[in-house]
Amino acid sequence: MHACGHDSHTAMLLGTAALLVKEEFPGTVRFLFQPSEEAGDEEGKSGAARMITDGAMDGVDLVIGLHVDPSTPVGDILIEAGPASGV
């Protein structure tokens, strides 16, 4: 682990999935974990760009994403409309 938050992102994603599977609501929830956000592949694509090319966003109406940011004070949650973090 290089302590950039991947472990906490994974725990939050799996924890949320474990809670939502117990709920009953219309629609579908898709959990996405962005791989390789730091490096490109042989086509120069990485992370989100590769996922989009591969169809991960097909049929998706809404995305709620999160990122661990050590500069955000403990207890604060920052919310932005539109693209945030790396685009």
Secondary structure, DSSP 4 states (H G I P E B T S, - for coil): --SSSHHHHHHHHHHHHHHHTT---SS---------SSS--TTS--HHHHHHHTTTTTT----------TTSPTT-----SS--S--
